[in-house]
Structures are given as structure tokens and as C-alpha cells.
Amino acid sequence: MIKLIKRLAIPVFCGLLIYILFKSVFFIGYVPTESMEPAIKTGSVIFGYRIIGEIHRGDIVVFNSDGYIFVKRVSAMPGDVVYIAHHGKIISINKELPDAAKILTIA
């Protein structure tokens, strides 16, 4: 019985350590849509870490909202002015877009 416990101790400890690390530090995610292309292809599996630090423009962040997990790129920071064209596709940040349909100031 003691030999069995000794043989199982290392695998059980390693499995428990991996489980704790994936619940608190690392994560594996899936990108089901094309919203992050070309940086991340549709259907990609991503590996990341949950360490929170200062966020900068251009960073890719993963967050939970309304029970869904989203992977997005940070485009604007507090104080930036975002100009969106009529069809919603042309966006300019801190550079005036003359025919902008919407102008947003990020708080």
C-alpha cells in the first residue's frame, strides 16, 4: 500500500499543481469568429496568462462579459477621441475624420 502511495504521489502532485496554475495564472481559449483577424485566425486556440498589469493601446486582452469570453485588441485609451464613419468601418483615433457619423471620447 505504501509503495502505491509513493508511486502516485508525484503524478497526483503534478496534476494538482497544473490544475491550480490553469485556474489562477494560465488559460487556454478558443477564437470562434473573425473579429481578431489578421492577428489571430478564426478557429485558433490561444494560450495566455492572467497576470494583470498596465494596459496599452495595441494590447490583446481577454475578458468575461455576460457569461461570454471575449478576445479583443485595445484601440483607444482614456482621453482618446474616436471618429467613426457612416458605414461604421472607417475609424480614426485622435485624428479628425471630416465625414464622421459618430465622435466618441473615451472616459
N, C-alpha and C positions, 0 to 999 in steps of 0.2 A: 504493500500500500504506500509506503514511504517513497519507494522508487517511482511509482506512478505520479505522485505529487511532485517530486523533483523533476521528472520529465515534462510535466505540464506547466510548471511554474514560469519558465522563460516564455513559452508561446502565449500563455494567458496574460502575463505582464506586458509583453509587446503589443498584443491585441488591445488591451485596455489603454495603453499609452497612445496608440494610434487613434483609438476612438475619442479619447479626451482631446488630442490635438485637432482632430477634424471637427469637433464640436466647439472649440474655443479659438483656434488660430487659423486653420486652413479650411478651404471649402472647394468642392467640385461643383461646377454649374454647367448648364446647357443653354445655348443661344438658339431659340427656335425660329426667330424671324430675321429679316434682312436689315433691321434698324441699325445695326452696328457695322454694316459693310461699308467700305472695303477693309476696315481694321480687323474685324472678326467676322468670318464667314458664317452664313446660316448653317445651323446644324452642328456648330463647333461645341466641343466640350472644353470648358475653361477650368483652370486651377488657379486659385488665388489665396490671399491671406486676409484675415480680419483685423489687422493692425490699423488703428485709426490714427491718422496724422493730419497734417495740414493739406487741404485740397487746393489744387491749382488748375487753371484753365488747361484743357487737353487731357487731364487725368481720366481714366476709365474707372467708374465706380459701380458697385453692385449694392442694391438696396432692396428692402422689402416694403411694398405698399399694397394695402388692401388684400393681403394674402398672396400676392404675386411677387416674384423676384425679378428685378429689372437690372439690365446691364446697359449703362449709358456713359457717354462722354460728357465731361463738363465743358460747356461752350462759353458761359458767361459767369462772371463773378459779381458780388455785391458792388453796386455803383456803376456797372456797365449799362449802356443803353443799347437795346436790341431793336433793329429795324427789320420788319417782315413785309415782303411784297404781297400784292393782292392774291396771287395764287398760293401763297404760303410756303414757297420753296426757296426764294432768294432771301437770305438772312445776312445782315451786316451788323457787326458788333463794333460800337464806338466810332462808326464811320457812316455819316448820314447817307440814307438811301432816299433820293428825291421822291420816288413814287411809292413810298412805304404805306401800306394799308394799316399797319399797327406799329406803334412805338412803345416798347416796354422798358422800364427802368428796373433793374434787378435790385431788390432790397437787401 
